[in-house]
Amino acid sequence: MKMRYIKLLLSFLIVLTPLAATAQPALIPAPPQLAAKSWILMDANSGEVITEHNADERLPPASLTKLMTSYVLSYWLENGQVSNDDMVTVSKNAWAQNPIFNGSSLMWIEVGKQVSIGELHRGIVVSSGNDACVAVAEYIAGSEASFAQVMNQHAVRLGMKNSHFVNSHGLPDDDHYSSARDMAILSRAILDYPAEYDLYKEKEFTYNGIRQTNRNRLLWSDPSVDGLKTGHTDAAGYCLVSSAEREGMRLISVVMGTKSESARERETQRLLAYGFRFFETHHLYTAGTELSKTRVWKGAADEVSLGVKEEVFLTIPRGQHDQLDATLSVDEVLTAPIREGQEYGELVVSLDGKELVRSPLIALQDVEQGGLVKRLWDAIVLFVLNLIGQK
């Protein structure tokens, strides 16, 4: 199909940081090399990976597993399948004194007692309670094994290609694994539930008279960090998934397999510092906003508005925004009926000749067929234009 091309004015707000006013583009050094088995740094809005190392390696995730347990619960809460006020009766499997939990992190729930879903969610996120995870898993799916199947279904749906879960808490199992990239993907999905995401910045939680503090120590040392989760087992080492926002730019960092708590915090801070200092993210276009009008033939209306279906974000090296170029490629002949949401072209954004974004261009409203006279007239005009074009 023939296309016509339209240059598009890029109008957006530059993310304001101390380096944004620099006249020359920033010189980008090589990314830091961390004392860890695997890591990734991703922009939360654009999904752009700024740096990575062994990001697809399958590793034991330890308590990072609880990000998926929390995500599944958030999904059910947002869809009205459960409520924070639902009361869960604690089984022997979920009891804090279950021998498999010996020496691990707990919420300290008691067998036979009832605990609300809201409290259990805090127990998972803030206290990192293995017992709370099992209680939620059994309430949602009937058993932890069935809940693990639900976790794996969500992993497939989210595009987590190197993850497989056999339990809700992350205690070691040879068939239980994930990757740095998958944990970043999962963290982006958790951000879609802001009410539940707010739990991740809570610094402490008291239940059953026991006060516990969040193990993510960056919540105290870095005011831009407001999530997400730590993890540790002998096999996994010390792991940390963090989310931080500075001047409207949000980054997700995943560090897996460091030697100590202080190491996972230090290496995470190195990643975040690199991303915020040398890169910037722009919100280019809002979903549903008109980017262009184009001619409609044989329609009740002569034009239709075109725009992007989803938000368009772009992460680029700092100071290079003036080199961005946007082009709309639109079907040359649009004939009614036109249906809202149907694709009629695409948006392409490039930086210095390199394509960075390609997004479908959709109709923003329906255009029904015009009357008989209108259709006949437009058919004649199209016929004549086609003859002229062939000469």
Secondary structure, DSSP 4 states (H G I P E B T S, - for coil): --EEEEEE----PPP--TTTT-SSPPP-PPPPPPSSSEEEEEETTT--EEEEESTT--B--GGGHHHHHHHHHHHHHHTTSS-TT-EEEPPTTT-TT-GGGTTS------TT-EEEHHHHHHHHHTS--HHHHHHHHHHHHSSHHHHHHHHHHHHHHHT-TT-B-SSSS----TT-BB-HHHHHHHHHHHTT-HHHHGGGG--EEEETTEEEE-S-THHHH-TTEEEEEEEEETTTEEEEEEEEEETTEEEEEEEEEESSHHHHHHHHHHHHHHHHHHEEEEEEE-TT---EEEEEESBSSSEEEEEESS-EEEEEETT-GGGEEEEEEEES-EES-B-TT-EEEEEEEEETTEEEEEEEEEESS-B-B--HHHHHHHHHHHHHHHHHHH-
